[in-house]
Amino acid sequence: MDDVVLLRHGESETAAAGLVGGDTPLTARGREQARAAAAGAFDVCFTSPALRARETASLALEGRGVPQTVLPELRDIEFGDFAGRPLRAYREWIAAHDPVEAPPGGESRVATLRRFCRAYRRLLERPESHLLVVAHGLTLSALTDVPPQPSVAGVPYGSSLELTRDELAAAVARLERWCEAPAW
């Protein structure tokens, strides 16, 4: 891998309703965001298993013949009992709890970020030069926020982050160190 573009999926029906979780398709706006994204040349695309990520990848790469592979480690955080509830409620809960704590029936932020690190390491091992990754806001913000933050606000739908191999490797190493002694 020489470089990677990480793309947040377009707006989904669940997101438009202000809810977390669920695996709903993109809205009309989300489809527009997807078609406007990922203008570069890519050798391969990896996506979250989520419908909204796979749909975004298909629309962004339409007509280009770029192979797409689901990378399970890129799935969204497991929201547990917050699934289907307002995003505001989840954000309040996560900000008030330690990053190693998981919401009932869900996944802690640390567990999620460790899973993402496994995915990023797999990407770094790829023989292809130019990768596209279509996943979730936390997938992008985890690589840029120093230290990781409880809220993922500020990562617009359809936005992207371009990193070289060295930049991704450095961000993953930093994130792995944070996971050893996590704190907001």
C-alpha positions, 0 to 999 in steps of 0.5 A, spaced: 500 500 500 502 506 498 496 510 499 489 510 502 483 514 501 478 513 507 471 515 505 465 516 510 459 513 507 453 517 505 447 519 509 443 514 511 435 513 512 437 512 520 442 518 520 437 523 517 432 521 522 438 522 528 438 515 530 444 510 531 445 503 529 441 500 524 443 498 517 438 502 512 440 504 505 442 511 503 437 517 502 437 521 496 442 526 499 446 520 501 446 517 494 448 524 491 454 524 496 456 517 494 456 519 487 460 525 488 466 522 492 472 518 491 474 521 484 481 518 484 484 512 481 484 506 486 486 498 485 481 496 490 476 498 495 474 495 502 468 497 505 464 496 512 459 490 512 454 496 513 449 497 507 450 504 507 458 503 506 457 498 501 452 502 497 456 508 498 462 504 495 458 502 489 455 509 487 462 512 488 466 507 484 460 506 479 463 504 472 470 503 474 471 496 475 474 496 482 474 490 486 470 491 492 471 487 499 468 487 505 472 488 511 468 485 517 473 489 522 471 496 519 463 495 521 460 500 525 461 501 533 456 496 536 451 501 540 447 496 544 441 498 547 442 505 544 441 502 537 435 505 534 435 511 539 437 518 538 444 520 537 444 525 542 442 520 548 448 515 545 453 521 545 451 523 552 452 516 555 459 515 551 462 522 554 460 520 561 463 514 561 470 511 561 472 509 554 473 502 556 466 501 558 461 498 554 453 500 553 449 495 555 449 490 550 454 494 546 461 495 545 466 499 548 470 505 544 477 501 546 474 495 543 472 498 537 478 502 536 482 496 537 478 492 532 479 498 527 487 498 528 486 490 526 483 493 520 488 498 518 494 493 519 491 489 514 490 495 509 498 496 511 499 489 508 496 490 502 500 489 495 496 494 491 498 501 491 492 505 491 486 503 496 479 506 498 476 504 504 468 506 505 466 506 512 464 510 518 465 517 521 469 514 527 473 510 522 476 517 520 476 521 526 480 515 530 486 517 525 486 524 526 483 526 533 489 526 538 487 523 543 480 520 540 474 523 542 467 521 545 463 524 540 464 523 532 461 530 530 464 534 525 465 528 520 461 530 514 457 524 510 461 523 504 467 526 506 474 523 506 481 523 508 487 521 504 493 518 508 500 515 505 502 509 508 507 512 513 501 517 515 497 511 516 502 507 520 504 513 524 496 514 526 495 506 527 501 506 532 499 512 536 492 509 536 494 503 539 498 506 544 492 510 546 488 504 547 493 501 552 492 507 557 485 510 554 482 517 557 478 522 554 
